[in-house]
Amino acid sequence: MVGISSLLNPYGDERDGTRYGHKRPSAPVVVWHITDRCNLRCRHCYAALPASGPPMDREEALDFIGLLSDLSPPALLMSGGEPLMHPDFFLYLKAAAAAGLRITVSTNGVLIDDSAAAEIASFGVPYVGVSVDGVGDVNDSFRGMAGAFQRALDGIEALASAGCRVGLRITLSRPLLPHLESILALALDLPVSRLCFYHFVPVGRGALDSGLSPDRGDEIRAVNRIIRWADSDARSGGKRPAEVLTVGDASDGALVYDYLQGQDPVRAASARELLLRSASRGAGGIRSVRWDGVLFPNQFSWDRPLGEWRDLACLKSRGTTVE
């Protein structure tokens, strides 16, 4: 991840301590894909079409949560598929919370009503990311369900009302880029405090659609627009400060530095220091565990299995983050 807002505001933003802080984390962030079931059919889904084994049963899943409690990762990200499609989602959420894990949830938001939002909030989940791919019909067409956009917005409102911190997760695919301005405008109208932009990775279902990969020049222009928007919003003291991040291309940090060089050389120097600190300490380690218990380097590399979830225990014994 590249913390755009942290690099733009290096004097007072402490939210990216995992990436830019002085303390090196002793374990990676763990992404747990608890189910392959989903109620949408997104064109770019990296979790679609895997050759996977049977899913972990309840006992094994609870053992996995126990291992994570011992490992103490900086965060456990519960994802899918759509995690709320798993019949034991709230059971696992409760167990993870009881184990003292810092939990975040990645969802399409469609299944989150007031009751679900209240239950998520009751377990102290500090952040829920809701994925969208455009506004209105643009999103619904891309994600394969009429009404999905409005239901996602309703989910965001329910989560915010329940006291959860909520963010938008957006993939910078080719079809999305022409609608970037509408996404930025949407963010100012919603109770969200984070925007997380993912660079498109052609894996899963996304590997079958040649129309999803953006032109590199268009992608860079989009990131530069996001940087300018984030800086303008921060300087204007917007109605809700947005934490802006990108995922999947470390060179976005250089784009922030280049931007600041032309705006404020003092801030540019501070941003450069943060980037060098991040590079030297190996921040941002991550591991992905699929619903069948297989361990991977990350959620986009399911062609490179590392073993099974129990192999995470070796990270604790080595006391280091594995990149």
C-alpha positions in Angstrom: 0.0 0.0 0.0 1.0 3.6 -0.6 -0.4 6.0 1.9 -1.1 8.9 -0.4 -2.6 11.1 2.4 0.2 10.2 4.8 2.9 11.2 2.3 1.1 14.4 1.5 0.7 15.3 5.2 3.9 13.8 6.8 3.7 16.1 9.8 0.7 14.9 11.6 -0.8 11.7 10.0 -0.2 8.7 12.2 -2.7 6.4 10.5 0.0 4.6 8.4 2.2 3.5 11.3 2.4 0.0 9.8 3.9 1.3 6.6 5.8 4.4 7.7 6.3 4.0 11.5 9.6 3.3 13.2 8.6 -0.2 14.6 8.9 -3.1 12.2 5.8 -5.4 12.5 6.7 -8.9 13.7 4.1 -10.6 11.5 2.3 -9.9 8.2 -1.2 -8.7 7.8 -3.4 -11.7 7.1 -6.2 -11.7 4.5 -8.6 -14.6 5.2 -11.0 -15.4 2.4 -13.6 -17.3 4.4 -15.8 -18.3 1.5 -15.8 -18.6 -2.3 -19.5 -17.8 -2.4 -20.6 -14.4 -3.6 -23.9 -12.7 -4.5 -22.3 -10.7 -7.3 -20.3 -11.5 -10.4 -17.8 -8.8 -10.8 -15.8 -8.7 -14.0 -12.4 -8.3 -12.3 -12.8 -10.8 -9.4 -9.5 -12.2 -8.5 -11.1 -14.8 -6.2 -13.2 -16.4 -9.0 -12.3 -19.6 -10.9 -9.7 -21.1 -8.5 -9.0 -24.8 -8.4 -9.5 -25.1 -4.7 -10.1 -27.9 -2.2 -13.0 -28.2 0.3 -13.5 -25.3 2.6 -12.3 -25.4 6.2 -14.9 -26.7 8.6 -15.9 -24.8 11.7 -13.4 -26.6 14.0 -10.5 -25.9 11.7 -11.5 -22.3 11.2 -11.6 -21.7 14.9 -8.1 -23.4 15.3 -6.9 -21.0 12.6 -8.2 -18.0 14.6 -6.4 -19.4 17.6 -3.1 -19.5 15.7 -3.7 -15.9 14.6 -4.2 -14.9 18.3 -0.7 -16.3 19.0 0.8 -14.7 15.9 -0.7 -11.2 16.6 -0.7 -9.9 13.1 -1.2 -6.1 12.6 -4.6 -6.8 11.2 -6.9 -9.7 10.1 -8.8 -8.8 7.0 -11.9 -11.0 6.6 -12.9 -11.2 2.9 -14.2 -13.7 0.4 -16.0 -14.1 -2.0 -18.5 -12.2 0.0 -17.8 -12.9 3.7 -21.4 -12.3 4.8 -22.4 -15.3 2.6 -20.7 -17.6 5.0 -23.1 -19.0 7.5 -20.5 -18.8 10.3 -19.3 -15.3 9.5 -20.6 -13.7 12.7 -19.3 -16.7 14.8 -15.8 -16.2 13.3 -16.0 -12.5 13.8 -17.0 -13.0 17.5 -14.1 -15.5 18.0 -11.6 -13.3 16.3 -12.7 -10.3 18.5 -12.5 -12.5 21.6 -9.0 -13.5 20.6 -7.9 -9.8 20.6 -7.4 -9.6 16.9 -7.7 -6.3 15.0 -10.3 -7.1 12.4 -11.3 -5.4 9.2 -13.9 -6.6 6.8 -14.0 -6.4 3.0 -17.5 -6.6 1.6 -19.6 -5.5 -1.3 -22.1 -4.1 1.2 -25.2 -5.6 -0.4 -26.1 -7.8 2.5 -25.5 -5.2 5.2 -28.7 -4.0 6.8 -29.1 -2.2 10.1 -29.1 -5.5 12.0 -25.9 -6.8 10.4 -24.2 -3.4 10.8 -25.0 -3.4 14.5 -23.7 -6.9 15.0 -20.4 -6.0 13.2 -20.0 -2.9 15.3 -20.8 -4.9 18.5 -17.5 -6.8 18.0 -15.4 -3.7 17.9 -14.5 -4.0 14.2 -12.5 -0.8 13.6 -12.9 -0.6 9.8 -15.2 -2.0 7.0 -14.2 -1.5 3.4 -17.1 -1.5 0.8 -16.2 -2.2 -2.8 -17.8 -0.2 -5.7 -16.8 0.1 -9.4 -18.5 3.3 -10.5 -21.7 5.1 -9.6 -25.2 3.8 -10.3 -25.7 1.7 -13.4 -22.0 1.7 -14.1 -21.4 -0.2 -10.9 -24.4 -2.5 -11.4 -23.4 -3.5 -14.9 -19.8 -4.1 -13.9 -20.8 -6.1 -10.8 -23.6 -8.1 -12.4 -26.6 -7.1 -10.2 -29.2 -4.4 -10.7 -29.6 -2.3 -7.6 -26.2 -3.4 -6.1 -25.0 0.2 -6.0 -27.9 1.5 -4.0 -27.7 -1.4 -1.6 -24.0 -0.8 -1.1 -24.7 2.8 -0.2 -27.5 1.7 2.2 -24.9 -0.7 3.8 -22.4 2.1 4.2 -25.0 4.3 5.9 -26.0 1.5 8.2 -22.4 0.8 9.2 -21.7 4.5 9.8 -24.9 4.8 11.9 -23.8 1.8 13.9 -20.5 3.5 14.7 -18.2 1.7 12.3 -15.4 3.5 10.4 -16.2 2.8 6.7 -14.2 3.2 3.4 -14.6 2.8 -0.3 -12.5 0.2 -2.2 -12.2 0.9 -5.9 -10.3 -0.9 -8.6 -8.6 1.2 -11.3 -9.7 -0.9 -14.2 -10.1 0.5 -17.7 -13.9 0.8 -17.5 -13.6 2.7 -14.2 -11.1 5.4 -15.2 -13.6 7.5 -17.2 -15.8 7.7 -14.1 -13.1 8.6 -11.6 -14.5 12.1 -11.0 -17.9 10.7 -10.1 -16.2 8.4 -7.5 -14.3 11.3 -6.0 -17.5 13.3 -5.8 -19.4 10.4 -4.3 -16.8 10.1 -1.5 -17.6 13.6 -0.3 -21.3 12.7 0.0 -20.9 9.5 2.0 -19.9 8.9 5.6 -16.6 7.4 4.6 -13.2 8.2 6.0 -11.0 6.2 3.6 -10.6 5.7 -0.1 -8.5 2.7 -1.2 -7.7 2.5 -4.9 -6.4 -0.9 -6.2 -4.4 -1.2 -9.3 -6.1 -3.8 -11.5 -4.4 -7.3 -11.5 -5.4 -9.6 -14.3 -6.0 -12.8 -12.2 -9.1 -14.9 -11.6 -12.0 -13.8 -13.7 -10.2 -10.6 -14.5 -7.6 -12.6 -16.5 -10.3 -13.6 -19.0 -11.3 -10.0 -19.9 -8.8 -8.2 -22.0 -10.8 -5.0 -21.7 -10.0 -4.5 -18.1 -6.3 -3.6 -18.2 -5.9 0.2 -18.4 -3.4 1.9 -20.6 -0.4 2.7 -18.4 -0.5 6.4 -19.3 -4.2 6.6 -18.3 -3.4 4.8 -15.1 -0.7 7.3 -14.2 -2.9 10.2 -15.0 -5.6 8.7 -12.8 -3.2 8.3 -9.8 -2.0 11.9 -10.3 -5.6 13.1 -10.3 -6.2 11.2 -7.0 -3.0 12.8 -5.5 -4.1 16.3 -6.5 -7.7 15.6 -5.2 -6.4 14.3 -1.9 -4.1 17.2 -1.4 -6.8 19.7 -2.2 -9.2 18.0 0.1 -6.7 18.1 3.0 -5.8 21.7 2.4 -9.4 22.9 2.3 -10.3 21.1 5.5 -13.0 19.1 3.8 -16.1 18.1 5.6 -14.6 14.7 6.4 -10.9 14.1 6.1 -10.3 11.2 3.8 -7.4 8.7 4.2 -6.4 8.0 0.6 -4.3 4.9 -0.3 -3.4 3.0 -3.4 -2.5 -0.7 -3.6 -0.5 -2.7 -6.1 2.1 -0.3 -7.4 4.8 1.1 -5.1 5.8 3.6 -7.8 2.8 5.6 -6.7 4.9 6.9 -3.9 7.3 8.4 -6.5 4.4 10.1 -8.1 3.5 11.7 -4.8 7.1 12.8 -4.3 7.2 14.3 -7.8 4.0 16.2 -7.2 5.3 17.6 -3.9 8.5 18.7 -5.5 6.5 21.1 -7.6 4.3 22.2 -4.7 6.3 22.2 -1.5 9.9 21.1 -1.4 9.8 20.8 2.4 6.9 18.4 2.3 8.6 16.6 -0.6 11.7 16.0 1.6 9.6 14.7 4.4 7.7 12.4 2.1 11.0 11.1 0.7 12.1 10.3 4.2 8.9 8.3 4.9 9.3 6.4 1.6 12.9 5.5 2.4 11.9 4.4 5.9 9.3 2.2 4.5 11.7 0.6 2.0 14.3 0.0 4.6 12.0 -1.7 7.1 10.0 -3.9 4.7 6.6 -2.6 5.8 3.5 -3.9 4.3 4.0 -7.7 4.6 0.9 -9.7 3.8 -0.3 -13.3 3.6 -3.5 -14.7 2.1 -5.3 -17.7 3.4 -8.0 -19.1 1.1 -11.2 -20.8 2.2 -9.6 -24.2 1.8 -6.8 -23.3 4.2 -4.1 -22.9 1.5 -1.5 -20.1 2.3 -0.4 -17.7 -0.4 2.0 -14.7 -0.6 -1.0 -12.4 -1.2 -4.5 -12.4 -2.5 -3.4 -11.9 -6.1 -0.9 -14.8 -6.2 -3.0 -17.9 -5.9 -0.8 -19.6 -8.4 2.0 -19.6 -5.9 0.9 -21.7 -2.8 3.3 -21.6 0.2 1.7 -24.4 2.2 -1.2 -24.3 4.5 -2.5 -22.0 7.2 -0.6 -23.8 9.9 2.7 -22.7 8.3 2.0 -19.2 9.5 3.3 -20.4 12.9 6.9 -20.3 11.6 6.6 -16.6 11.3 6.2 -16.3 15.0 9.2 -18.5 15.7 11.4 -16.4 13.3 10.1 -13.1 14.7 10.1 -11.4 11.3 7.9 -10.1 8.6 8.0 -12.3 5.5 7.6 -10.3 2.3 
